[in-house]
């Protein structure tokens, strides 16, 4: 059934894929953005989360909100101020959307939100299911506050879906670009122990998950947004190097060196998160890219 869908964070990698896919399906689309932009066949509305400002007409006729907005986790060093920005951009933006729904004669029935694999923290080899408790550290704290804010939508009788997204692979705008840069320069090496699990997913598949949740009302609650076959950091590094015809150094980059370069943000690349995709597989979701080699083939070929 065709819907009117409002997307936040639509200018990011996942948002762009989602817009293209939803337009192909014939849905009516609107987006919320901080700055005026033009996107063919998409209505654009403005908001300013920091000031609590939003164009309330953005909700007119909308059945589903897809909430992808949030300050980049790895864009800046984690100062006290930056951490607050990262959390507020997720929590305050959710609260502003719910406030607007409450204050208008809203037709919104579904709220589908991004979350992140950081919810689980650093868990070594533990296989992580959606009913596992959150972990420790800043990323887990951020994701917990984020998801708690999203879950308030249940009080508005909304269907809530959350995707705990892993390491998204895409041609541009993804963490893969940063990972590949030193490899291209013949300086590729596994990070930390190299044994930490990386819950990867191709951007086409995570966008397809959102589209499935839009179309299928039986989706509800949290889902791990990852491919069924996670790999370690060392396996990922070697796979990318193979595609780029570059060597990988036999000596890993020590965690202390990563901490010197990245500060506390180094936990992004040293944490081990072995996510299970079984819950979404049980929904009948079909992945386009089950194996890392196939995903990298599509990206680099």
N, C-alpha and C positions, 0 to 999 in steps of 0.2 A: 504494500500500500504506500502510495506517495505521501510524503510528509513535508512540513515546513520545519527546517532544522536550523538552529542557531549554533555557530561554532565560535569558541574563543581560542586564541592561540593559533589561528588559522594560517598565519604566514610561516609557521615552522614546517619542518620536513614532513611530519605526519599530517599536519593540517592541509598542506598542499595536495598530498596524495588523496586525502579524504574528500576534499572539494571536488577533485576530478572524478573520483569514483561515484560520488553521490549525484553529481550532475548527469553522469552517464545513465544513472538509474532513474532520472526524471524527477528527483526531489527538488523542492524549492529551498534555496539556501540564503541565510543571512550570516554575517560575521560581526563580532565586536572587536574593534582594534583601537589602539591609542592614537594613531595618526591616519588621516584620510588617504585611502588608496582606492584603486579601481580594479575590480576583478569581473570579467565578463560573466553575465548571468547571475551575479551575486549581489545582494543588497549589503551595504556597508554602514555600520553604526559605530559611534564613538563612545568610549568610556575612559575614565581615569580612576583606577582603583585606589591610588594613594589619596586622592581627594574625595573618594566616595561618589564620583559622578558617573552617570550612565544615562544614555538615551533610552527611556522606558519604552519607546515605541518599537525597540528591537524585539520585544516579545510578542508583538501582534501576530496572532495566528500560528505561533510556534508550538509544536507538539513535543519536540525533543531538543535538549541542549547537550552539546558535546563540549566538555570543558577541558581544553588542553593548555590553557594559559599558565605561565609560571616563569619566573626569572631563571636563566640558565645556571645550572648547578656548577659547571666547570668554567664559567666565563671569567670569574675574578677570584682572587684569594679570599679565603673565608675569614674575614674580619668579623668582629661582633656586629657591625652595621650590615655587612653583606649577608650574614646568616639571617638577620631579621628581615631583610629584603626578600630573601629566598622563601622564607616561611610566609610572610605577609602576602606575597604575590599569589600564593596558592590559597591560603586560608581566607584572607580579606576579600579576594575576588569571588570566592564561593559564597561568602556571607553577603556580598553585594548583590549577587544574582538572586539569592533566596529572598533578600529584602525586597527586591524589585518584583519578584513573583508574588510575594505577599501583598504588595501595595497596588497591584494591577489585577484586572480581571483576566488573569493568565489562563491560557489553554495548555500550558506545559504539563506533560504527564511523565516524561522520562528525563533523567539526568545521568549522562554517561561521562565519567570523569577519568582522566589520566591519574595514575599514581606511579610508583616506581619500585623496582626490585630492592632498592635501598631500604624498604620497609623492614626487611628481615635482618639487616645488619650483616656482620661478618660471621658466617656460620660453618666454615670449614667444608666438610664433605656431606653435611646433613642434607637430605633431600627435603626440600621445602614445599609444603602444601599450603593452600590458601587459609586453612584453619590454624596454621602455626602462629604462635605469639610473635609480636614484633620484636626486633632485636634491640641493640644498644648503639649509642653514638648519634651524631648529628643527623645523618641521613634517615635513620630509623625514627628519630624524634620528629623530623620534618614530615615524613610520610604519615606518621600516626596522627599528628595534628591535622594534616591535610585530609586524610580519610575521615576523621571524626567530624570535620566541618562538612564534608560531603554527605555523611550519614544523617545530618540534621534534616536533609530533604525528605526523609521518611515521615517527619512530622507534617509535611505538606502533601502527603499521600503521593509522593513521586516514586517511580521505579528507579532504584539506584543500581548502577553498574560501575565497577572500578577496575581498570586494567593496570596491574603492577608491571610496568613495562621494563624490559631488560635493555641490553645494549643493542640499539637499533642500527642496522646496516643499510646504507644507501649510497647513492652515487655522490651526493654532496650534502653538506650540512649535518653530517653524522659524526659520531666519535671515530668512525673508521678512517676519516680523513686525517685526524690527528695521529692515530695509530700508524697509518701508512707512511706519514711524512718522514720519520727517521729511517724507515725501511728503504724507502726510495733513495735516501742519501747514504746507503750502505752502512747504516748505524743501527740496524734492527736488533733488538734483544728482548727476551722475556722480562717482565717486570716483577720485582719481588721474588718470591719463590717460583713463580711461573705455574704453580699448582692450583692457584685459586680459580674457582669455576666462574665462567662468564656466561650468563643467560642471554644469548644473542637472539635476534629476530630480524628478518628482512622487513624493510619498511612497507612493502606491499602486503605482507601478512598482518602486521599490526593494524594497518588501515582497514584491511578486510575484517579484522576482529570487531572494530568499531561498527562497520557496516552491518555485520551479522547481529550485533547487539541492538542496533537501530531497528532492524527488520523483525527480529525475533523477541517477543515480549517475555519469553521464558528465561532469558538471561537476567540474572539478578545477583547482586553481591560482588565479591572480589574474584578476579581471574588473573592468573599469572600470564603476562604477555611475553611469552618466550617460545622458541622452537622446541620440539620434543627432544632434541639431542644437544645438550649444553657441551661446551668445550672448556678446556683450561686456557689460561692466558698464554701459556707456551704453545699450545696447539693452535690457537687463533693467530699468534704472531707468525708461526711457521707457515700456516696456510696462506696468509696474506703475502708473505715473502715469496712463496712459491708462485703465486699468481703474478707477482711483479718481477719475477726472475732475479731476486736479490738474495744474498746470504743472510743468515741469522748468526749473531755472535754466540759462541758457546757459553759465555759468562753473562748471567742475568744482571739487570740493574738492581743493586741492593735497595732495600726499603729505606734505609737511612739516607741514601742519595735522593730518592724520590721525595722524602720528607723535606730535605734541604731545598729542593726545587719547587715543590708544590705546597709545602706546609701541611696543615691538617687535611687539606683537600686530597692528599695522596691516598686516602682511604678509598677513594673512588676506584682506583686501579688495583689496590692490593686486597680489597675485600673479596671473599669467596661466597658466592650465592648460587647454590645448585637448585634452581627452580624446577618444579615438575609442571608439565603442560597437560597432565592427565585430565584435569577438570574441564578444560575447554575441548579436549579431544572427545570427552564423553558427551559434549553438546553436539557432536557431529561436525565440528569445524574441520575443514580441509586445508592444510597448509600447502602453499605453493613451494615452499623451501623448507624441507625437513632436515637436510644435511648442509653443513657449512660450505662445503665445496661447491654445491649447486648455487647457493646464494652469492658466493664470490664470483662464480662464472658469470652470472647475470650482471653483476655490477661492473666487472672489469672487461667483459667481452662485449 
